[in-house]
Amino acid sequence: MIETLLSQAVRRLFAGGGAIGLVLLAPQAQAQDVAERPVARVVVTGTNIRRAEAETASSVLTVNRADIERSGKSTVSELLQTLAVDNQGSVPTSFGSGFAAGASGISLRGLGSASTLVLLNGRRMAPYGLADDGQKVFSDLNVIPTDAVDRIEILKDGASAIYGSDAIAGVVNIILRRDFKGTTVRGSLGITEEWDGEKQNLAVTHGFGDLEADRYNVLLNAEFKRSNDIWLRDRADRRYIGRIDLRRWGYSAQEALGGTGAIIGNNAAGSAINGNVRNPATNNYYNRGSLDPASGFTRFFPAAACANFTSHPQGDPGGGCLIDSTLAYNQIQPEQENYSLFGRGTWRLGGDMEAYSELNLYSSKTASSTTPNNVSANVGFPGGPVSNAGVRLGATHPDNPYFGTPARLRYLAGDVGPRISKIDSFFIRALAGVKGSLAGWEYDSSLLFSRNMVSNERMGYLQRDVTFAMLDPSPANIAAALATSPAYAALPIGTVWRIAENAGLNSPEVYAAIAPMIANDAVTKIVQGDVKGTREFGKLAGGALGVALGAEWRREETELQPTTGTERGNVIGLGYSAYQGARNVFALYGEALAPVLPGLELTAALRWDHFTDVGDSWTPKAGVKWQPARQLAVRGTFARGFRAPSAAENGVGGLAAFSTAADPLRCGLGVASACNPAPIAIITSPNPALQPERSKSYNVGIVWDPLPRTSISVDFWQIKRKNEINQQLTDAAIAAGQAARDPSTAQVPGDPGAITAVLANYVNSAQTKVRGIDIDARHTMRLPGTWGNVLVDGKWTFLDKWLRTEQDGSERDFAGTHGNCDVTNCIGTPDHRVNLRAAWDRGDWRVALNANYRGPIDNVLFKGDPEGCASHFANGQDAPSGCQLASFTTFDLIVRWKPRPGWEVFATVENLFDKVAPLDPLTYGAQAYNPLDFQGAVGRAFTLGARHTF
């Protein structure tokens, strides 16, 4: 086949890793390549028809190896999560206390990681064993071997007609190298300006064999990555970063931002490192170190004085002992170490028939830390909420200031130590296939097996029954602990847990009973077989008619076992999450490409899927591309999409998790602490009656090349998703009265008490409508003489609307706001994200300066929220100032130098100007900064490395 001028221009664009568009060369440059010559036809993400690269009606963003190197990012996940198309619902590796700790996921258009299909070489892989928010199953980007990546293609419109379920928001297709000869060794070492967070990276890639001469090629890649932890306490000089005591910035304990251990009011107190206890007669809380006679203590504990535990500034109006627990115990970045191995072999069997195989192995270990358990955190399990507000020191407990009378306790168990999670993940993906041509058809068929196994060991989590028995050894509490805990049964009857200043009197056996190691395991598995073929028929005015047909069978299995004890609500402060499910999927699909006129191309696709648990789905897609002039192309697509419920949503199991919400009922009664969002337990059960999510997506765009080596593309897009599978909104469930309360925590007359748990369900909401604009521009300028080239490119995504409609017709637009806080880690939904790059290449030198911009975020839960600002200063004014998180921009500098043939040295400075992330008082994915602004919490960081090619 002959390469057309259009094909040639597009190929050149993609070879340079540019913006998506048709870079048409100047006439004199075109004339040089008029001679006919054959060109390989390939399959581009979003179509099964073989064609010249990027000749498609869909908007596809391609990031090639040069782009990856210019980005300065050391992993695929870091790169993808800085792109403008990523938004609400992405899963950062830094979220060590989340449900899906240890993994990383992307969320195109802010529709969630479960609605973004991630492919490896065009085929699926087993999702991560731990679902985000206990619900959203997604693919872990960390399994991708960075040095083996050839390019990443991001299809930015619906693609269920091509790939089936989960491709509502789009597709991220990570394409690894397919043939390579030689050996490359790359090593790098990174460190922050604070000399922590060390990153080590070593990769070896080796390829041998020539398909033409030897009839085979084998590629092997091995990588090692390690990231050391970064502690918030080591960023104490970065103003508010990591602090839960934000009094210096105008907040107070009423907003849960006045430090850990504050006494808030009558019958309300935080958990103090030396213990706050409630006066049994007045319900007022006092610190155990208090010497105030008004406390009514029957005995005093001078050794429990706050100064003996912390040097943190005090001044709590209620007399509590304050510490900054998150700053002391939490991390910005968990410790992670992983190994990966990728191999691909290709063999010519005869004629143009080829056999191929791929093997991916990935092993990861992640260790994260968070604050010590408090003894009174509520939990839930499928059987209902469990209130721990009544935990108390028994009448005869030696550390009880009201000795002789039981007294409620609020205690942060610093003597037990931080809560630690150690996650081991092992991923495997094996693929074998054959491709070739037969009777005019080019075919490709394969068998795939992929599995992810995750184990999670936790330390420092308090067992409810043993904790209650050892603080208040009543007959009932002792009996409950004896029935469930062999470690407790091995202790002398009536053994007590000494707290705070007397914790040194506890034996190791006491702690082994209170906080034993608990664990759970998860496994996901995919077995898949597929066959597809493509060919051309006849001749239309614009070229041959292209057709593709395919069939697929897939078996999906998922199981997450509950963490020991959570199945009965026995782990204080740890939610329950477990699910199990399996299904078979059968699919048939077809696609056609019709170049009806020169410069006018029509495409259509249709796919039928049958799921053994939710039935059938018919998914069409249509597209058009028109090139009225050589410098201009217009494109558009319409697609339907769907996402079948995951096992976490319609299988067997349940979820008890935590979010943040205010309590309007108690706030209206004058309980000030209830007026601001605070952590709250949510109990959700799977719903076997759930229907698949369904969507319609529209994309209309133009690509204009006004000058040689210049391309501008503008795309207007909209996705409308109905039957959306959601956990009921927390605040809506509270307003509907779906909340369990503890009357014993009442503070004022008529107070029904604090919420123990919100009872929500997975439901098919009415719909979500998301729309926006993508602008992508790129210009390359040749400098005079031997000064090289300058490349400038930019990508801007504007999110105009993220409108969610509930079943009752109520609407909430999250675009540009801090909502939806029921999703992932409450990072918000920024409506402006921009990536800018300026790069200079000259001889053996390459220099790039990248800027990543996040627009301002209104600190409201949704546009027009009648409750107003989601956070407030202590004086009642909106917080942050103007009720808006400031925008945030970071700059990264990348330098690469080839000192001699075969060698390359590279260096990166991230957050070049050491900008501090804006204060975010609402998110629970990080403390006092937004996870999107991660680099602003870490500070300036450096990487130095080298690559040698043999």
Secondary structure, 3 states (H helix, E strand, C coil): CECCHHHHHHHHHHHCCCCCCCCCCCHHHHHCCCCCCECCCECCCCCCCCECCCCCCCCEEEEEHHHHHHHCCCCHHHHHCCCCCECCCCECCCCCCCCCCCCCECCECCCCHHHEEEEECCECCCCCCCCECCCECCCCHHHCCHHHEEEEEEECCCCHHHHCCCCCCEEEEEEECCCCCEEEEEEEEEEECCCCCCEEEEEEEEEECCCCCCCEEEEEEEEEEEECCEEHHHHCCCCCCCCCECHHHCCCHHHCCECECCEEECCEECCECCCEEECCCCCCEEECCCCCHHHCCCCCCHHHCHHHCCCCCCCCCCCCCCECHHHHHCEEECEEEEEEEEEEEEEEEECCEEEEEEEEEEEEEEEEEECCCECCCCEEECCEEECCCCCEECCCCCCCCCCCCCEEEEEECCCCCCEEEEEEEEEEEEEEEEEEEECCEEEEEEEEEEEEEEEEEEECCCEHHHHHHHHCCCHHHHHHHHHHCHHHHCCCCCCCCCCHHHHHHCCHHHHHHHCCCEEEEEEEEEEEEEEEEEEEEEEECCEEEEEEEEEEEEEEEEEECCCCCHHHCCECCCCCEEEEEEEEEEEEEEEEEEEEECCEEEEEEEEEEEECCCEEEEEEEEEEEEEEECCEEEEEEEEEEEECCCHHHHCEEEEEEEEEECCHHHHHCCCHHHHCCEEEEEEEECCCCCCCEEEEEEEEEEEECCCCCEEEEEEEEEEEEEEEEEECCHHHHHHCCCEEEEHHHCCCCCCCCEEEEEEEEEEEEEEEEEEEEEEEEEEEEECCCCCCEEEEEEEEEEEEEEEEECCCCCEEECCCECCCCCCCCCCCCCCEEEEEEEEEEECCEEEEEEEEEECCEECCCCCCCCCCCCEECCCCCEECHHHEECCEEEEEEEEEECCCCCEEEEEEEECCCCCCCCEECCCCCCCEECHHHHHHHHCCEEEEEEEEEC
